[in-house]
Structures are given as structure tokens and as C-alpha cells.
Amino acid sequence: MNKIIIAFAVLISIKSLTFAQNDAEGCKDHPLFTRLSNFYISECSQNYNELTLRINSEKTENKEGNLFTITYYFNSDAGEKAKSPFQIIKNYENAINKNGGKMIYKNTDPLGAELEATFHLSTKEKDYWVKIGSFGGTANEVEHYSLYILEMEPMKQEIQASEMMDALTKDGFIALYINFETGKADIKPESEEIVNQIAEMLKQNSNLKISIEGHTDNVGSDASNQTLSENRAKTVLTELVKLGINKSRLTSKGWGASKPIEDNRTEEGRAKNRRVEIVKI
């Protein structure tokens, strides 16, 4: 646990803090973030729980995982002007974006719906869903707000070479969930074994030729998704060649977001659409 705390304390920094008030007993910042200056923790909790996340102005989704809830209060005696909800959300948005995450939803209009924001960040260890809300104070000066961080294990797939071959024999293709770095074509360490099993399948079936086909969700432009899907398929092909597979047995292509198999309006659906299909030639 110490190793993860140290890693994330360096990973994301919002602004240095000044402790002018004591935090509630047993409470501390989540290792994913440092806090804004002149805020202290009034209460906190940690447990496996469900969190309702705002996805857009008309839709919410419930997700389960290890949930950290931290309520921050502003120290009005610090001699500093209180921050607005917009400033607070913007600080978290900048930190998340800087480290490869993305904003899913935000409302900073005090005359609109409830002030809140939803973010998603995927790392090698976990998927994080972050919610900022429960603002107290005025439209220009926040007295308190709550930070919710839901930790979820990333989608993993364990499959053997023989199972892949069975699927190719039966259906002519198989969808594999190879985890890549967010927005990139770099294969994450936890998915290297899937590529090893593709290579093993090809070694066991010397006459087999395959097409490696990348697919994305619909987040981002069509052009960027097309390029990303092509690059991810090429990366898998390159890794298979490194593992001893003759390149003449392999082709690759990308389909972008043009062939979804699930509803892109949910994160679960988008996760299943981000796939690599192995197609028998």
C-alpha cells in the first residue's frame, strides 16, 4: 500500500496546502490528490459501496467499488479569499487531464442543475471514478465540498490459446480485451499474457493466418479513433512478430468506433467496445 501511496502522491498534485485546522481524527487525503490550500477534512469514510455518477445532464450511472468519501471545509481564518465551485472543479479537471484521465461531466453554472463534476482515470493498478459535489456556501465562495473517489479493478481477461482456437473454429473470430494505456497504443503489463496466448495459439496451429482488428468506443473524433484502432492492432502484430510469429501470417486493420457491440452510452458498453478482434483468414 505504501508503494501505491507514494506513486500517486507524485502523480497528481493540485496545489500545496496550508494546515491551519486539524483534520478529523483518522482522516487524510486520498493518495490520488493533494488538497487545495486552506481546506481541512471535517469527515471521511472508506468502504465497499455504490456511487451514483452524473454522466450527462439527463443520465446517471451507479458503480460499485472501494469508495472513499472526504468532506473538505474552508478555513475562513486563513486570510485567503474562498474559492468558487468553478475554481475547485477546474483544479481537479486540470490534474485529471494532465495524467491521462478525462472529464465525463461538469456543471459549474450556479443557476443550473446541482454543481458537480465526474471524472474517469485509468492506471496500471486501478480504474478511478471521481465525483466532486455537495457544495456549500455561495456561488462565489465555497464553505465546503465533498470528494468521492471510487476505486475499481480494470477489466481483465484470462483466456488460453486452446479457447481462442475453439472460438475461431466455431465463429471465425474472437473479441479480446487487451488493456492499453489511455489514448495510446501501449499494451499494459496485465494484458501481456493475452498476447502470449495468441502467439501460443499460432504456434500450435502452424497453418493458421489471422487478421488483428482494433476497435474503439465513440469518445473522441472519428479520425482519432480510426488512427488509435489502427495503431493498437499494429502494436499487437508487432508483439506477435517479436514472439516468433512469421509476419506473413498476420495482417492488421482498424475500425475506429464504426462497429460497436454494446451501447456506447454506458461506461460498461464503451469498455466492451474497446477491443481487439482476432479474425481467422
C-alpha positions as CSV (number, residue, x, y, z in Angstrom):
1,M,0.0,0.0,0.0
2,N,2.9,2.4,0.8
3,K,4.2,1.9,-2.7
4,I,0.9,3.0,-4.3
5,I,0.5,6.0,-2.0
6,I,4.0,7.3,-2.9
7,A,3.4,6.8,-6.6
8,F,0.1,8.6,-6.7
9,A,1.2,11.4,-4.4
10,V,3.7,12.3,-7.1
11,L,1.3,11.5,-9.9
12,I,-1.3,14.2,-9.3
13,S,-0.8,17.5,-7.5
14,I,-3.5,20.2,-7.4
15,K,-1.9,22.8,-5.1
16,S,0.1,22.7,-2.0
17,L,-1.9,23.0,1.2
18,T,-1.5,25.0,4.4
19,F,-2.7,23.2,7.5
20,A,-4.4,25.8,9.6
21,Q,-7.1,23.5,11.0
22,N,-6.8,19.9,12.3
23,D,-8.3,17.2,10.2
24,A,-10.9,14.9,11.7
25,E,-9.3,12.1,13.6
26,G,-8.2,9.2,11.3
27,C,-8.8,11.2,8.1
28,K,-6.3,12.1,5.5
29,D,-6.2,12.9,1.8
30,H,-6.6,10.2,-0.8
31,P,-3.2,9.4,-2.3
32,L,-4.6,10.3,-5.7
33,F,-4.8,14.0,-4.9
34,T,-3.3,16.7,-2.7
35,R,-5.8,19.2,-1.4
36,L,-6.5,22.8,-2.2
37,S,-4.9,25.4,0.1
38,N,-6.5,26.3,3.4
39,F,-9.0,23.4,3.4
40,Y,-9.2,20.8,6.1
41,I,-11.0,17.5,6.4
42,S,-14.1,17.6,8.6
43,E,-15.1,13.9,8.0
44,C,-14.2,10.9,5.9
45,S,-15.2,7.3,5.2
46,Q,-14.0,4.3,3.3
47,N,-15.9,1.2,2.4
48,Y,-17.1,-1.0,-0.5
49,N,-20.2,0.9,-1.7
50,E,-22.2,2.2,-4.6
51,L,-21.7,5.6,-6.1
52,T,-24.1,7.5,-8.3
53,L,-22.3,9.3,-11.1
54,R,-23.7,12.0,-13.3
55,I,-22.8,11.0,-17.0
56,N,-24.7,13.8,-18.7
57,S,-27.4,16.3,-17.9
58,E,-30.1,13.7,-18.2
59,K,-28.4,10.5,-17.1
60,T,-26.7,8.9,-14.1
61,E,-24.9,5.6,-13.6
62,N,-24.4,3.6,-10.4
63,K,-21.0,1.9,-10.0
64,E,-19.6,-0.3,-7.2
65,G,-16.1,-0.4,-5.7
66,N,-14.0,0.7,-2.9
67,L,-15.4,4.2,-2.1
68,F,-13.5,7.0,-0.4
69,T,-15.6,10.0,0.7
70,I,-13.8,13.1,2.0
71,T,-15.5,16.3,3.1
72,Y,-13.3,19.5,2.9
73,Y,-14.1,22.7,4.8
74,F,-12.5,26.1,4.1
75,N,-10.6,27.7,6.9
76,S,-12.1,31.2,6.9
77,D,-9.4,32.4,9.4
78,A,-6.6,31.7,6.9
79,G,-6.6,35.2,5.5
80,E,-7.3,34.0,1.9
81,K,-10.4,34.5,-0.2
82,A,-12.6,31.4,-0.6
83,K,-12.6,29.7,-4.0
84,S,-15.6,29.4,-6.2
85,P,-17.0,26.0,-7.3
86,F,-15.7,26.7,-10.8
87,Q,-12.2,27.1,-9.4
88,I,-12.3,23.9,-7.4
89,I,-13.7,21.8,-10.2
90,K,-11.2,23.3,-12.7
91,N,-8.3,22.4,-10.5
92,Y,-9.4,18.8,-10.4
93,E,-10.1,18.8,-14.1
94,N,-6.6,20.1,-14.9
95,A,-5.0,17.4,-12.6
96,I,-7.0,14.6,-14.1
97,N,-6.4,15.7,-17.7
98,K,-2.7,16.1,-17.1
99,N,-2.4,12.5,-16.1
100,G,-4.4,10.9,-19.0
101,G,-7.8,10.9,-17.4
102,K,-10.9,12.7,-18.8
103,M,-13.9,14.7,-17.7
104,I,-17.2,12.9,-18.2
105,Y,-19.5,15.7,-17.0
106,K,-19.4,19.0,-15.2
107,N,-21.8,21.7,-14.2
108,T,-20.4,25.0,-12.8
109,D,-23.4,27.2,-13.5
110,P,-24.9,28.2,-10.2
111,L,-28.2,28.8,-11.9
112,G,-28.4,25.4,-13.5
113,A,-28.5,21.9,-12.0
114,E,-26.6,20.8,-9.0
115,L,-22.9,21.9,-9.0
116,E,-20.8,18.8,-9.6
117,A,-18.3,17.0,-11.8
118,T,-17.5,13.5,-12.8
119,F,-14.0,12.3,-14.0
120,H,-12.5,8.9,-15.0
121,L,-8.9,7.9,-14.8
122,S,-7.4,4.5,-15.7
123,T,-3.9,3.5,-14.3
124,K,-2.0,0.3,-14.4
125,E,-3.3,-0.7,-11.0
126,K,-6.9,0.6,-11.0
127,D,-9.7,2.4,-12.7
128,Y,-10.8,5.5,-10.8
129,W,-14.1,7.3,-10.9
130,V,-14.0,10.7,-9.2
131,K,-17.0,12.9,-8.2
132,I,-16.9,16.4,-6.8
133,G,-20.1,17.8,-5.3
134,S,-22.2,18.6,-2.3
135,F,-21.0,22.2,-2.4
136,G,-21.9,24.5,0.5
137,G,-21.6,28.3,0.6
138,T,-22.3,30.8,-2.2
139,A,-21.8,30.8,-6.0
140,N,-18.5,32.6,-5.5
141,E,-17.2,31.3,-2.1
142,V,-17.3,27.7,-1.2
143,E,-17.5,26.8,2.5
144,H,-17.3,23.1,2.0
145,Y,-17.4,20.4,-0.7
146,S,-17.1,16.6,-0.9
147,L,-14.7,14.5,-2.9
148,Y,-15.8,10.9,-3.8
149,I,-13.2,8.5,-5.2
150,L,-14.3,5.1,-6.4
151,E,-11.6,2.5,-7.0
152,M,-12.4,-0.3,-9.4
153,E,-10.3,-3.1,-10.8
154,P,-9.8,-2.6,-14.5
155,M,-11.4,-5.1,-17.0
156,K,-9.2,-8.2,-17.2
157,Q,-9.5,-11.3,-19.3
158,E,-7.9,-14.6,-18.8
159,I,-8.0,-16.9,-21.8
160,Q,-5.9,-19.8,-23.0
161,A,-4.7,-20.5,-26.5
162,S,-6.9,-23.5,-26.9
163,E,-10.0,-21.4,-26.0
164,M,-9.1,-18.9,-28.7
165,M,-8.7,-21.6,-31.3
166,D,-12.1,-23.1,-30.3
167,A,-13.7,-19.7,-30.9
168,L,-12.0,-19.2,-34.2
169,T,-13.1,-22.7,-35.3
170,K,-16.6,-22.1,-34.3
171,D,-17.3,-18.5,-35.0
172,G,-14.3,-17.4,-37.2
173,F,-13.3,-14.6,-34.7
174,I,-12.9,-13.8,-31.0
175,A,-13.1,-10.5,-29.2
176,L,-10.2,-9.9,-26.8
177,Y,-10.0,-7.2,-24.1
178,I,-6.4,-6.1,-24.3
179,N,-5.8,-3.1,-21.9
180,F,-3.8,-0.2,-23.5
181,E,-2.6,3.0,-21.9
182,T,-5.4,5.6,-22.2
183,G,-5.4,7.2,-25.6
184,K,-2.3,5.3,-26.6
185,A,-1.3,2.0,-28.3
186,D,1.0,0.8,-25.5
187,I,-0.1,-2.5,-24.0
188,K,-0.5,-2.6,-20.3
189,P,1.5,-5.2,-18.4
190,E,-1.6,-7.1,-17.2
191,S,-2.6,-7.8,-20.8
192,E,0.8,-9.1,-22.0
193,E,-0.3,-12.7,-21.2
194,I,-3.2,-12.4,-23.6
195,V,-0.8,-11.6,-26.4
196,N,1.4,-14.5,-25.3
197,Q,-1.6,-16.8,-25.7
198,I,-2.3,-15.5,-29.2
199,A,1.3,-16.4,-30.1
200,E,0.9,-19.8,-28.5
201,M,-2.2,-20.5,-30.5
202,L,-0.5,-19.6,-33.7
203,K,2.5,-21.8,-32.8
204,Q,0.2,-24.7,-32.1
205,N,-1.7,-24.2,-35.4
206,S,1.1,-23.6,-38.0
207,N,-1.3,-23.1,-41.0
208,L,-3.5,-20.5,-39.2
209,K,-3.4,-16.9,-40.5
210,I,-5.2,-14.1,-38.7
211,S,-6.3,-10.5,-39.1
212,I,-5.8,-8.4,-36.0
213,E,-8.6,-5.8,-35.9
214,G,-8.8,-2.8,-33.5
215,H,-12.0,-1.2,-32.2
216,T,-12.6,1.8,-30.0
217,D,-15.5,3.4,-28.2
218,N,-17.1,6.6,-29.5
219,V,-15.2,9.0,-27.2
220,G,-13.2,11.4,-29.4
221,S,-13.3,12.3,-33.1
222,D,-13.8,9.7,-35.8
223,A,-10.3,10.4,-37.2
224,S,-8.5,10.0,-33.8
225,N,-10.5,6.8,-33.1
226,Q,-9.6,5.4,-36.5
227,T,-5.9,6.1,-36.0
228,L,-5.9,4.7,-32.5
229,S,-7.6,1.5,-33.5
230,E,-5.1,1.0,-36.4
231,N,-2.1,1.7,-34.1
232,R,-3.4,-0.7,-31.4
233,A,-3.8,-3.5,-33.9
234,K,-0.3,-2.8,-35.3
235,T,1.1,-3.0,-31.8
236,V,-0.4,-6.4,-31.3
237,L,1.0,-7.6,-34.6
238,T,4.5,-6.2,-33.8
239,E,4.5,-8.0,-30.4
240,L,3.5,-11.3,-32.1
241,V,6.4,-11.0,-34.5
242,K,8.7,-10.4,-31.6
243,L,7.4,-13.6,-30.0
244,G,8.4,-15.6,-33.1
245,I,5.4,-15.5,-35.4
246,N,6.1,-15.0,-39.1
247,K,4.7,-11.7,-40.2
248,S,3.3,-13.3,-43.4
249,R,0.7,-15.0,-41.3
250,L,-0.6,-11.7,-39.8
251,T,-2.5,-8.6,-41.1
252,S,-3.9,-5.7,-39.1
253,K,-6.6,-3.1,-39.5
254,G,-8.6,-0.6,-37.5
255,W,-12.3,0.1,-37.5
256,G,-12.4,3.0,-35.1
257,A,-15.8,3.3,-33.4
258,S,-17.7,2.1,-36.5
259,K,-18.6,-1.4,-35.2
260,P,-19.8,-1.2,-31.6
261,I,-21.1,-4.4,-30.0
262,E,-22.6,-2.7,-26.9
263,D,-24.2,0.6,-26.1
264,N,-21.7,3.5,-26.1
265,R,-23.9,5.5,-23.7
266,T,-22.7,3.5,-20.7
267,E,-19.1,3.1,-19.5
268,E,-19.6,-0.7,-19.4
269,G,-20.7,-0.6,-23.0
270,R,-17.7,1.6,-24.0
271,A,-15.3,-0.8,-22.2
272,K,-16.6,-3.7,-24.2
273,N,-16.4,-1.8,-27.5
274,R,-12.7,-1.1,-26.8
275,R,-11.5,-4.4,-28.0
276,V,-9.2,-6.3,-30.4
277,E,-10.7,-8.9,-32.5
278,I,-8.8,-11.9,-33.9
279,V,-10.3,-12.9,-37.2
280,K,-9.5,-16.2,-39.0
281,I,-8.4,-15.6,-42.6
